[in-house]
Amino acid sequence: MSVRRIGSGFRRVPSLGRTGRRLALVATMAATTTLALSGLAPVGPAAAVGGSWPVYHGDFGGSGVAPGSTTFGGASGAWVTRGLKGKLYGAPVVAQGVVIVATEYDMVYALSETTGAVLWTRHLGTAVPAHLIALGAGCPGDIRPTVGITGTPVIDTARSEVFVVADEHVGSAVTHHVVGLSLSTGLTLLDQVIDPPGTVPQSQLFRAALTLDGGNVIASTGGNAGDCGPYHGWVISVPETGGALRTFEVDPTPGNQEGAVWMGGAAPVIDGHGNIWVATGNGSNDTGSNPDYSDSVVELSSTLAVLQWFAPTSWATDNDSDLDLGSSVPAVLPDGFVLQAGKSQTAYLLDQSNLGNVGGQVAELDNICGSDVDGGIAYRNSVIYLPCLAGVMALQVQTSPPSLTQLWQTGNSQGPPIVADGLVWSINHGSHRLYGLDPSTGNTVVQFKIASVANHFPTPSAVDGMLFATSATRVYAYYLH
């Protein structure tokens, strides 16, 4: 185990210089038209800084719901950055007036929430050239030209520390590091190798967002696009101050592999007891009485012991057909149910207190979405908003008897949705637009044009009456009136 607690001798980033720190600001923006990159700041409401969106989808339970107004009063452009160094795969996280984003160049940016000004940057190491991923994993992947920080960072607001996992090329080696940075200065506070013993780092991609649980950073991993190479799904816990890793491995039986914990980039869910909920992808096992935790929903204790699990009766066929149940994240609902849907286009409603192992669902809804369900799910009360690649879908949960009903599906946007200011917000990676949808009908209320995105799963963030979205290399901010 390699642990470095960094004091005054931290690695410094070369200055970006005056040009690299200048920002392009936005002119005006019509409520249902496009964002113009004009270099001028619009007139808009001043944000009341003080809230936080410290983790993917805002809270550690993964609801995707921003606090504040439940009635839409309009939206307008606030600011947009110039192109950042490296591609953005994760979502923005926000605390103490600072917006954090991280790129595939292993670069972390801290931006002013209100102006978009660059407060500090850190280049954590040499990102891994994509061709080395292909050589080491036998799999080309789909991230180009380098693989650096892929998963969304997380902020510990009490410690004022932001954590990322960086893929680094050191000499001839490829390693993954969990790095803790001061939120206010970018000073490195932690740098620890996080690869589980015996793994092939080139084959492991830390795609899922990070989260926190009881003073520990929780990370999870799967394989590169193409599902090849000697990888396993892992959930990894490391103390925020550094120390011994705890791990949970999917498909651990000798001869088995795969079972990614990637969830379309979403973070593991932390429930009110500090337990950790994940969903897993297809594994190599297609025989026997259970899937060895592949193609499953798994509840783990804070020490990563398995508490209970669920898998559909079709798990063996789903494993053989790349039909990941875990292409999205479990929605751990306040009414005692769990909703899980994935590539098989079936939504499963589970009893939170009794997942029931194989076939343990209390209700299901078949033939949903028309395509994969990928990424974070949002929910408010008993309505679930699913990130279907054919368009966001709303489902109603009934509790007595347990059942699921489709309410609507939009044809406009398919990215993982959040709920803010009375609308459901989602990014369409095909048309490069951010949509605000009516939560009762799915109809478009407002839309904004952004530049092309880097992946299929971008998701916005919202706090302090502002909304944040990313393209491949830019961060966009909007006022919610």
Phi, psi and omega in degrees: 000131179249118180233133175231116170267120191258127174254237184289347182265028182292157178288126182263153179266135172303143181299139176288341183080172185298318183295317182292342181262351178288149180242143169269124179259168190261145173280230180264163183216119175289148191295333180238020181241216191248161179274127181260128180268089189252348182087006180243145179277135178281163170275129182202177181290147177282132179286141175268090185293141178154340177277181179214147171229075196276353188214159176311130181062023160090313181231160187287349171273353173076025184291331183073018182251125178277140175291159177116211188298142175251009180237126182286128179242009181117163179213149178209163183287140177252299179200163174215138179281160163290174182299132178272167181275109181100160183275149180261114175255330180271173180265159173292144168238151192221137171197147174054036178077011183242130174260126180249130169226156182222149190237170178287001172267008186064035179252134174248130179245135170249122184242148173293129180299323188272333185238341185082000180299143178285119179272320174196161174225153173222128172260112193277339182169186179276115177295157187276122176302139186302327183292336177286328174298315181297318182292319184282327185259349186070023191212127186289337186067187181223017178254124184225150354272348179228156175250120183230259176258113185257315183282153177296133177294175175222147181244129168270105185291329179292324179269350186053050183226136179251140182241140175223162168246121184249130172276120187235144176255106184243110186063239177258003186261151171247125180221156175252132182241133166271125185238131174252131183235143173299130181294329185272332186235341186084000177303135180283123181253339180210139172211105185224135174294134187243004180291126177298146180304139176085357180274162174258103188304324179299335183271350185254127178244123178275074185279323184290153176292155174278158172215179182233147179208107174059044179083011179238144171274130180250121178236158177215158191214155173216212182254180176279162177304134185113344174055041178233173184090161185278075180244159171230157167284136178226146161247132188232134177240130177226135179302143180299336178267003182092153179148193186295141178281144162251145184221151168233129184246134175271146182051052185281347181299134180310133182095342178264158177201185180074213184076050186301142169254082185240322169055033178061028178091356180286163179269148168307147182268133175254120182272182185293347177261002183082009176279157189245128181246129176224161170237147187242159181268188182295140175249180181274346182282129175225021179225168177091191187264348179209162188271010178061036180073001171280159179048047189221163161258129184232130171260125181246149171286173178295342176264008177072024169279141179289124177264317178192167181205162176224145169216146176290158178296340179272016189302321183294314177296319179297320176299317181290337188252012180059036180261069183306122166294327185268033170281351172228179188255150174297137171264105182270102194273153181290348182268010176094004178252166172231135177249130177224133175216152181211217186286343182283354178063033172235131175262129181249131174257124187241153174277119184303327184270352181206086182294332168084007179058220185291125177073025186272009182295150176265343175198160175210157176230117185268163173057044177268160165075321183081004178188191181297154167254116189228120172109195185286142176260143173249150177210144173224126184056240183252016179252130181252136176247112186265139176275073179280135180294342175269000180134137181306137180238142175253131177240144175257132176261124171256140187262336185218102354285159181299129179199166179232138179227134175284132177263312179196164171219130178272151174262001188267320189221145185231357182288160179306122188273156166232169178241123180207138174055037174083002179234160170264122184252135183207147180258129174268112184286343179279313181268355180058052179226147171261123183249140167251119188250145174293120184293343181269339184231338187083000179290148180286127176261321183210150177212149179226138177277133173234171177288172183299147183260165186270343188208177183277354193235034179291144179224142179279173177226157184210134177194153174056036180069023177229154180237138183235136179219160181234146163260198181298325185222009182231155172247132180247139177233142182228146171275135170255116190278000000 
